[in-house]
């Protein structure tokens, strides 16, 4: 059967929100889509798509909105849902790029193919205000490799008296970050800065540096599902072991941290390479209650001692 047949059949025969969610789930499973950009299974992806298509809150579930899921859609709404489902199947484009909306730390953000879709376990750390590492709330924060600015903006919400420098090498990514900064009305505390790592930050000092840099190693880049190829490669790839940028940031870190400061670095699956690349560096891998891995904390003191021994 052709895609056109499935589209027309769905528009003609399905009627309720739940009908469309069930149909979308079946289509996603049949196409063996990959999920990892806000959802991790076909059902949740279908719920998210349908709710966004008809402009309903993303927090509605079958448990909280049983009656609503039985409500009937207009033909134009069914057409919109069906077309989005077909586009998701045919293009393998992640849903947030199709709707230009992603959520991080319970906050909405604009996203497009100039930036990665936020999915970092940093969200849990931010909600916990980086305890137990910080003795006091930071006044100055650097979000290195900010992309669309999601982490920087979430940090500004978490630490209401702090300023946040949102740094990225990509001018296109910073255009998206600025959209989000303006949308969240944080232009007086979150500042987008174009810089190749620390090159434009000389003289700046921060109480905390947070970074979710490109960290995908060469082997993982070759094996990425098709959905990830819609994301900018510049924001993913980082050499054979995925740690090229991390190495530069760790070496420079002490010059840009205040005394008592901390760096929090996400390296994802490249965690397995850290011990070989940085033997004896005193880092602490963070355990997450709600899933995720590959983020470590390292103090300015530990960085200073480690790299002093390398000179």
Secondary structure, DSSP 8 states (H G I E B T S, - for coil): --HHHHHHHHHHH--BHHHHHHHHHHHHHHHT----SS-SSHHHHHHHHHHHHTT--TT--TTT-HHHHT-B--HHHHHHHHHHHHHHHHH---HHHHHT-EEETTEEE---TTS-----THHHHHHTTTTTT-SS--SEEEEES-TTSHHHHHHHHHSTT-EEEEEES-HHHHHHHHHHHHHTT-TTTEEEEE-STTTT-TT--EEEEEE----B-HHHHHT--GGGGGS-GGGTB-SSSS-HHHHHHHHHHHHHEEEEEEEEEE-GGGHHHHHHHSTT---EE---TTS---EEEEEHHHHHHHHHTT-
